[in-house]
Amino acid sequence: MPTVKDSCETDFFEWTRETAEKIRNGDFSTIDLEALAEEVEDLGRHDRREVRSRIKQILIHLLKWHFQPEYRRDFGERSWRTSIQNQRGELLEALEESPSLRRFLPGALAEVYPKAVAGAVDESGLPAASFPSECLWTLDQILDRTFFPD
């Protein structure tokens, strides 16, 4: 007979459904509390990953916007603007749903900026030396739906 842990690992969706039902019914004695605690922690990690990912995507496009003005004028303005705005909107929505994630933003910015530079290098074809080693913009600017460099 499969154990609770096996059920969580082999059919996660079913495990979540069964665990939620047990909680609603007050059947706490049969819940794998360790697995449940791990999954709750994973939810928080997922939210932090989403914040980092959104900031990285905003930065990639802001970097391209700032360092490729000729391409922006000729080809990319609408696309980059839309991408920046979409990512900002998703990030701001995540922050509204979980305001405590705001305290995570400064560390996330420092962590993802080098990755954003690498992404901008890949997408733009510009050499890495074209981009500054420190982020040019504040968190307020990055989150500001009206801010675009230049």
Beta strands, then each sheet from edge to edge (+ up, - down):
end
